[in-house]
Structures are given as C-alpha cells and as structure tokens.
C-alpha cells in the first residue's frame, strides 16, 4: 500500500509540475503576443535577441552608416601622465583614493584629461585601447545639437523659433503646431513620451524599432508646449527627423562626415546607428559611436567656442546659446534634477554657470566634460557608472570627480 501511495504522490506531483510548466508557456506566449502587438514584432525580437538591455558595443548589432577618417587626422599633443594629474583623489567624501585603481574598479574603459589641447592623462581598461570604438548613448544628443547649429549657420534650417511642422507637416494633426525647434532642444515640448525602460513604453520602442520615421510620426503633444523641463529622447528624435528633412538628399551621417568628422580630424572611423538598413534614419538621441579621443574633440570644439584650428566649425553664438540655460532650477521637477547639475541648454547639461562647466552625458556613464574656466576637457567611457566599493555611482558623483580634477590639475 505504501508503495502505491508513493507512486500516486509522484504521479500527482508530476501532473502539477506539467500544469505549472504549461501555464508558464501560455502566460509567456501571451505576454510576447501582447508585447509584439503593442510595440511591434521587430522591437520584441530585437530586445530579446539583445538580452533585454543595451551596452556600449550595440553598434555591432544593428545597421549603421560609417563615418570615415579623412586624410588629415588631428593628433593631440601628450605629456607625462603622472606629472600633471594627482594620483589620489576625493570620491564621495573619501579622500586619498587612488585614481587609476578607482577608474579600473568602476567599470571604466577609457579616461582622458585634456588641458590646453594637450592630453595630460590617458588610461584604458578592460582590454580597451585608444583604437576602441564605443557607443556614446545620450552624449550623442549634444552632437546633434552641434549639427543643428551648423545647419542654422548655413541657412539649411532658418531658426530655432521655427515650428517643427515647417519640416514635418504630418505632425500638425498631432498637436505640434506650436512646438518649436528650441522647445525640442531644451526639452519642454510637451510630447507624450515617458523616458523609462518599460518594455511596453515608447522609449524602448524608439530604441529598437526598425520603423523610426513611423514611430516619430505617431507622437502626440499633450501640453503645447510644456512650460516645464522633462528629459525625453523623443524630442531629440523629432529634431533628427527635422534635420533629415532639411538636408533633403543628404543623410545625417553624410552631413556629420562633411561638417564634423573630416574638419575635426577624427583619428578613427565612427558610426551612426540606424533603425534599418534600407533607407534608415540615424538614432540621433543615443547612437553615435567613436573612440575616446574623437569624442574629446567635440568637447574641445565647444571649449574653443566652435573654432577648430582657426576655422569656425559652428558659430560662437550657437555655442553660447547652447550652454546658456533656459530654465531656473525652480522650474525643474524634482525627479529630473540631479545633485551638481544647474540647468539644461541646447542638449548640453549646464553644471555651474559660476564655475563655467558643461557636460554631454549618456547612459552607463559616457561623459564629455568641458570646463571653460580651467580650459579642460575630460572624457570618461564605461560599461556602467560603476560602484568601486562606494555604492552605485551617480552622474553627480562623476561630475564631482571631474570638478575636483580640474581644480587640482597642475599647469
């Protein structure tokens, strides 16, 4: 009898496990079907195939347009690293932290300090080198801002006060009549878009869709425009389509090549990631990839107020407008304001108007820091913002390090 009871219990347990497994399959399949219906099968496939996250090597996984090194690459002068940069630094109120050990332990892959156009410190980690290309994520937004400025300088775009619908008339029906290019640059457009990683949300859809133009044309305005700053990649995506339309038969990548990559003497090939291979649109809010030194050149361009070796690449007025905040801290929703950041210009973070420093920053701690008062540019790239035994490091923590290094750097 006991053996029969044991067999019966095992049989019941087996049936229960089978039912649980089948329920799991049904629920998972239903979830995927609902997700695919809401976001599109291409988005669902790309998210799953990319292990539900994105990293600095994403440019390898998606279509893109190459940015090619020209014949006149610009090479920074270099000095002895140890002579100018302090070996010990202050991190999260802890003094005497070894800089190189901290960088290595905090998921960094590259760290550059440039003063007076001379590299004073250059380190690479985790098998990366000066030749390694990585994605800049939202630091790419600041690069699009430069391109918009050049387009205005050249008359391709008339003014930041133009309506978006001058270039994308299809958006009139979605409430974009009063949304100007300036409101997109300063991120107070009022677009119905939430910047989070919900798999059913617009942000994930924009990051992974193969039909970006269609996604942009489906955006709607809920406040016209909003008086408040709200960080949204959608604002940049719309700007990208505006530039694409204004350029007519030239792609954003071709314009970047012509107006930035060759004039700045980029040392390595870069890439703009696209939504799709055929007739694709550049993902301008996230997906310019370059080496650390080439990212640094964008910072040096802004440090020199748009001038590069005697040639005005983008007007000084545009640079000044870009780094002048449109909002006072009181207008920022609290969840948007991070410690250490004062304001937001034309897709550049304004750290301190008194200290005169700005930042292009991207997911996982991609930073281009520009300090006007000290004539310094710092670039940090990494797999994440890191921990290094201090707890999760914020963008504000990294900004604090950049400021401290700028103050302590020897002449």
N, C-alpha and C positions, 0 to 999 in steps of 0.2 A: 504493500500500500504506500509506504513512504517513497519508494522509487517512482511510483505512478504520480504522486503529488509533486515530486521534484520535476518530473517531465512536464506536468501540466503548468507549473510555475514558469519554467523555462520557455514553454510554448507561448504563454501569455505575455511574458516579458519581450519575447521576440516580436510578437504582434504589435505591442505597444511601441517598440522601437521603430518598426516598419511604418506605423501610422505617423509617428513623430517625424521620421525622415520624409515621408510623402507630403506631410503638411509643410515642412520646411521648403521642399521643392515647389509646392504650389504657391506659397507665400512669396518666395524669392522670384519665381517666374512672374507672378502678378505684379510685384514691385518693379521688375525690369520692364514689363509691358507698359505700366503706367508711366514710368520714367521716360521710356522711349517715346510715348505719345506726347508727353509734355515738352520734353527737351529735344526730341529728335533722335532717331536711331544712331546717327553719326556721333552725336555727343555722348550717348550711352556707351557706345563701343570704344570711343577714344578715352573716356575716363577709366573704364575698366581695364583697357589694354595698357594704360599708363599707371596702373596700380593706385588709382584714385588720388593721385597727387602730382604735382609738377615740381621740377627741380632745374638747376642751372644747366643741365645737359638736354633740356627739352628740344632745343633747336635741331637735334639729331633725329627726332621722332616725327617731325611734321614738315610739310612743304615750306620752302623759303626761297628768297632771292638773295644772291650773293652780292656782297659789297667788296669790291676788289681793290687790293693795294695798287697804288699808282707807281710811277717811276721815281717819284721824289719823296720817299719816306722820311719823316722827321724823327730824329732820334734825340731824346732828352740827354743833356749832359748829366754825368753822375759823379758823386763824391763818396768818400768813405762813410759807410752807414753808421759805424759806431761813434764817429766823431761828433755828429750833429744831433742825433736823436737820443734822448735819455733811455737807459736800459731799464730803469724802474719807473713805473707809472702808478697813477691813482685810479683804481677801479671800484666803483660802488662804495666809496668812502674807505676803501682799504688801500693803504699806502705800500710802497716798495714791492709792487707786483712786477715780476719780470715780464717785459713787453712781449718778447718773442715766444716765451712759454705760454703766455695768455692767448696770443693770437693762434698758436697751434692747437691749444685746448678748446678754443671757442668756435671750431668748425670753419675757420677762415681758410681760404685757398690763395688769397693774394692781398697784399697790403703795401701801398705806396704812399710816400710822403714827398711832395714836390714843393720846393720853396725857390722863388725867383727863377722858375723854369729849370731848376736843377733837381734831379732825384736825390734826396737826402737819405731815403730809407726804402728798401725794396726786398720783400720777402715773399716766398711762395711755399705752400704747404700741401700735404696730402697728394703728392705726385704731380701737382700742377706747376706750371712754369710761365715765363714771360710770353710763351707762344700759345698758351691755353686760352681758347675762346669759351666764354660762358655767358649765360643769359642775364641781362640786367634787370629783368622784371619791370617794376613800375618806375625805375630810373629812366626807362625808355620814354616816359611821358614828357620829361624835361627835354629830351632830344626832339620830340615832335614840336614842342614849343619853339625851339630854335628854327625848325623848318617853316613853321607858320610865320615867324618873324621875317625870315628871308623872303618868303612868298609875298608878304606885305611890302617889304622894301622894294621888290621888283614889280609891284603892281599886279601880280597874278591874283592876289586877294586884295581888295580895296582897303578894308579897315576892320578892326576888332569889333566895331559897332554895327557891322552888317548882321542881318538876320541869317540864321542857319538856312532858312528856306530860300535864300538867294541862290544857294548851291544845291540844296536838296528840297525842291518844291514838293516832293511826295510827302514830306513831313508836316505840311500845313494842316492836313486833316487831323494830325495827332497833337495839335496844340503848340507847335514850335514857332509860330509867327513872331513872338516877342523874345525868343531865345537868341541871344547874340553870340558871336564867337568869343567875346570877352567873358560872358557868363559861363561858357564851356571851359575856357582857360582857367577861370577862377573857381570853378566847380560850385556854382549855385544856380544850375539850370532848371532845377525842379523836375528832372526826369524821374519817372517811376522805375527806380532801379536800386536794389539793395546790394551793397558790397559785402557778400559773405560766401561761404563755401557750401551752402545748401545744394545738394545735387539737383533739386528741382528749381533752383533760382536762376535768375538772368545772368549772374556773374559767371557761374560755371558754364552756362550755355555759350556765352560770348568767348570764354577761354578755349572751348573745344569745338565749336560749330564749324562745319565746312561751308556754311552759307551765311557769312558775316554780314554782307550787304542786306540780305533779307532780315536778319535779326535787328540791324540798326533801324531799318525802315518800319519795324514793328514797335519801336519805342514810343512811349507816350509821356506827355508832360502833365504832372499833377498840380504843380504850382508854376506860375508863368511870369518870370522865373522866380525861384525861391529867394527870399532875402538872406537865407542862411547858407553857410558853407556846409556841404555834405560831400565827402570824398566818394567819387563814383567813376569807375573806369569807363562807364558808358559815355561820359562827357568827352573823354579823350577819343573814344571810338568814333563818335559823331564828327569830331574835329578831323580825324583821319580820313573819313569819307569826304568831308568838305575839301581837304587838300587834294584828295584823289580826283574829285570832280574838277577842281580849279586847274589841275595840271593837264587835264584832257587826255592827250595821247601818251603822257609820260607817267610811269609808276612812281610811287613814293620812294621806292628803292633806287630808281634811276636818279631822282632828284637828290636823295641823300648822297649818292655816289658823286654827283656833279658838284653839289654845293657844300658838302662836308667832308666826305671820305678822302677825296683827292686833295682839296685845298688844305686840309689839316695834316696831310702827310701820314695817314694811318699806316702803321707798320705791318699789319696783318689783315687778312680778309675777315670780314664780318658777315652778318646775315640778318635780314628781317624775316621773321617767321610769318607765313601766310595762313589764311583759313583753308585754302585749297590750292591744288597745283595749277589747274587751268583757270586763268583769269583771276587769280587770287588777290585778296586785299590784305595789306600789311596789318598785323595786330599791333597797332602803334602804342597801346597802353601798357604793353608787357614784354615785347618780344624782340628787342634789338639785342643781338649777341656780339660781343667783341672781347678783346684782351684787356687786361687791367690798364696797360699804358695807353691804349687807344680810348678807353673810357675817360682816362685822365685828361685827354686833350679837349674834351668837351668842357671840363671844369676850367682848364687853362684858358680856353676861348672866352668863357664868361668872366674869368678873373681879369682878362685884358679888355673887358667891355666890348667884346665882339671882334677885336682886332687880332689877326694872326700874322706875325712877322711882317707888319706893315700893310697888310691887306685887310680891309674891313669886310669880314665874312657876313656878319649881321649887324645892323645899325646899333650904335650905342644907346639910342633912345629905346630900342626894343629891349635891350639888356636891362636898362634902368627900370622900364615898366615891368619887366618880368620879375624883378627882385624887390618890387615895392608892393606891400600887402594891400589888398582891397578891403580887408576887414580888420576890425579891432578884436582882441581876444574875447571881449564880452559877447560877440555875436556867434562864437563857436559853440555848438552843442558840446556838452562836457565829454561825451564819449568820443568826440573827434580830437580833442586837444590832448596831446602828449606832453609830458614834462620836458621842458627845454625848447619847445617849438613855439614861436610867437605868432606866426601868420602864414599865409599862403599867397604867392604871387601868380605868375602865369606858369603854373605847373612846376614851380620850384618852391620848396619849403623854406620859409624865412625863419632862421634860428633866432637871431637877435639883430634888430636894427641898430642897436647901440654898438654891438660888437662887430657888426657888418659881416655876417656869415650866412650862407645859404646851403641847401642840401638837395640833391637828387637822391631819392631813396627807393628801394624796391624790396619786394618780398624776400625773406630769408637773409636780409642784411646786405643788400647790394647798395653801396653808398658812393656818391661823388660829393665830397665836401669842399666848399670854397670859402676861404677866409680872406676878405678884402683887406682888413687892417694889418694882417700878418703876411700877405702875399703868398698864401699857402693853398695847395690843393691836396686832398687826401682821398685815396680810393681804397675801399675795402670790399672784397667779394667773398662770398662764403656759401656753404651748404645750408646754413641756418644762421640766426642771430647768435646762437651758441649759449653755453652755460658756463663752462670752465670752472665749476665748483662754486659759482656765485648765485645759482638760480638762473632762470631764464633771463637772458639779457634783452633789454628793450632797445628800440631805436634811440630813446633818450640816453640810455647808458653808453651807446656807441658815440653819440654826439658829444657827451661829456668827455670821453676819451679824446676825440678829435680836438676839442677846445683845449684840453689840458696839454696835449702835444703841441698845439700851435703856440701856446703861451710859453712852453719850456724849451722849444726848439732853439738851438744855438745858431747864431749868424755865421 
